Structure formats: C-alpha cells, structure tokens
Amino acid sequence: MRLTVLGSTGSIGTQTLSIVRDNPGEFTVEVITGNRNTRLLELQAREFKPKLVCAADETCANELRTKLADMDIKVLGGKESIKEAAAFENSDTAVVSVVGMAGIEPTLAAIRSGKRIALANKETLVAAGAVIKKSLKKYGGELLPVDSEHSAIFQSMLGMHDRSEIKRIILTASGGTFYGKKLDELRDVTPDQAMHNPNWDMGAKVTIDSSTLVNKGLEMIEAKWLFDIDIDRIKVVVHRQSILHSAVEFTDNAVIAQLGAPDMRLPIQFALTYPKRMPIRDNELDLCKCADLTFEEPDTETFYALELAKKAGRDNGTLAAVFNAADEEAVELFMSGRLKYTQIAEAIEYAMDRHKSVKNPSLEDIYEADKEARRAVAEDFAGGK
C-alpha cells in the first residue's frame, strides 16, 4: 500500500509511520507533509524515503531543500503544496492528520484523486460535512475514520444488514482531566493542569478539548456525517477506563461494541488495511486483568459545551463551523492566559448566539463563518473581559 501522510510530524502522523516501520513490505510512504518541524521531517524523509515532502511554512521548506539536497526527494512549500501532496498520483491512501480547518481542502483534493482517506481531522467533517459528503458522492471516494470512537462504531456496524436496523450510536468519553469537578472548582484551572488526560496521549488542543467535553461534541457532529445519523440518536456516556471505545445499539436492542487497549495504532492501522486485519505488537487486551468497566451520564451542567455541540449538529448549516472555530480561538486564548478555563464554553456560546446560520453552505460560507467566530471570540468576547 502506498501512503500519503498529511501531518506526519503530529501524534497521528508519527504513529502511522510507526505502523509502517513495524510492517516492512506492507506499506511504502510516498508523501509526507508538516508545517515547521523541519528536524523531524528531515529524519522521516531519510528513514522512509518518500518521493515528495511538503512544509506548509515556506521558510521551513527552503530549509528542507538544503537539508535534503543529497536525496532524490522533491520538496514543496506553502499551504497550496499540501493540496498537491493530497492528490499525489502514486499514492493509494491519504492519512489526513493535519490540524484544524487546514484539513478541509487537502481532504477534498484526496477525494477527487480517488484515494482512500483515513481521516484523523475532526474539523473537516464538523465544519464542512455536507461539502465532503457531496464530493464523496460525486467522485465515489472512500473515507474511513481514524478516531478510536468512530473506528469502533464503524467496526460495530460491519455485520449490519441494513442501516434501518440502527437504533442509536453510543459514543464513549473518558471524562477528561476534570471528571467529577464542578464549575466553581474549575475557574482557576491552569493550562498545565488541563494538559493531563487520564488515558490518552494526545496533542495540546485535543487534550484541552477532552477536558471540556468539546472533543466529544465534535465527535458527535463528526459521527452524524460519517454514519448518516441524526445527532439526537447519538448518546454520549462517560467510560473512564477507555476500554470500550464505542458501540451501536440496534432496533432489537442488541448492543455491539469494539473493545481494545487505549492505543491509537489499532484504529489507524484498521483504516489503512480494511477489510484486512494485521497484528500489532504490545497492545493486547486481557479482559481478566481489566478493572471494572463503568458507564455513566456526562455532567452537562458543568461541561455544557456538549449541549452546545448538539445544537450545532442539529443546524445543518454553518453553526457547526462556528462551534469549532470559537473553540479553537478560545483554547488558544486560554493557553496564552487571556481567558479562564470556564470561559472556553462561554466563548463558544457567545459566538453561536451571534451567528446567523447559512443553510447548504459553500466552502466560502464555511470559511466566512469560521472567521466571524474567531473574531467574535478574540475581539468581542475576550476584548471585553
């Protein structure tokens, strides 16, 4: 299998390359892309010898050209180069793990080029789900989820006879860093305190989002588009152990779930090799050694961003793009000390309340909603605090 890894220097990208490393002969890496981490991009290029390396930052691309001058590797720079990388003709599968709204257009480029897309970028479906689905229908592309929860849902549906058999999706959440806390206990939380997820090793933004349950809200919206299901038929349950990754309840009340150790290599690898399964080292799940598996309702009074996500997911317009962008801006402001932790959800609600949703949006409508939300949070909300 010939791979393009968009965002090869991030958490998902590096784990994807570790799967390649552990399975010699199964994969070849044709393209890798990053932003500013030229040191890691160079190391990856020397190890995996792709035909193309792209850095979204032009200065870093120039630096890479010098560093890789002794190798037969093409180096491109700039944001447009990521779209070119996504459409690279000698690749079968594109792993899309770039961060944020930057994932939308490369995903569309990969779809148009007929690739399988292993999607690890939430924002692409959250903000532009309708656009992505239209493109998939037009070009006949294949999109498989990389998130552990969505992969679990996908795997739980594999034996399904017909979509009408689905009663609801059960989406599990670890509960995040501040499980059990109330609002008044969270007002003075620092970024360092918010950066410790109990089960998963993730990037800073995703870890903060996990702690506020925004991440689970984004996953609800993503699941709506991935599995063509109304968002009110997606139930979130807190499962602290992160062993049962999600489940599907069917009309006869049977619940089929996927269980596994908290290891992102499993959903990444399954998205690459589906329908085939391959061994993975050091991630066996021994049920006899598991702690008790517990499930409970999320605290949506303290972590009410989850309810805001449901509202955004019901909209079918640009409101979900506003939810996503307002969160991104608020998290950045929190990390820089300009907002309190509890103001993240407040900022999202502020931006959503002021937005007039555009139904059946174009990409331009989505980008405009994104900019509007960021401006509302950074200038209006934060500026007045």
Helices and strands as residue ranges (DSSP letters): E 2-6, H 11-22, E 28-34, H 38-48, E 52-55, H 58-67, E 74-77, H 79-86, E 93-96, G 100-103, H 104-112, E 116-119, H 122-139, E 142-145, H 148-156, G 163-165, E 166-173, H 183-186, H 191-194, H 204-212, H 214-227, G 231-233, E 234-238, E 244-250, E 255-259, H 265-273, G 287-289, H 305-315, H 319-335, H 343-353, H 363-375, I 376-381, G 382-384
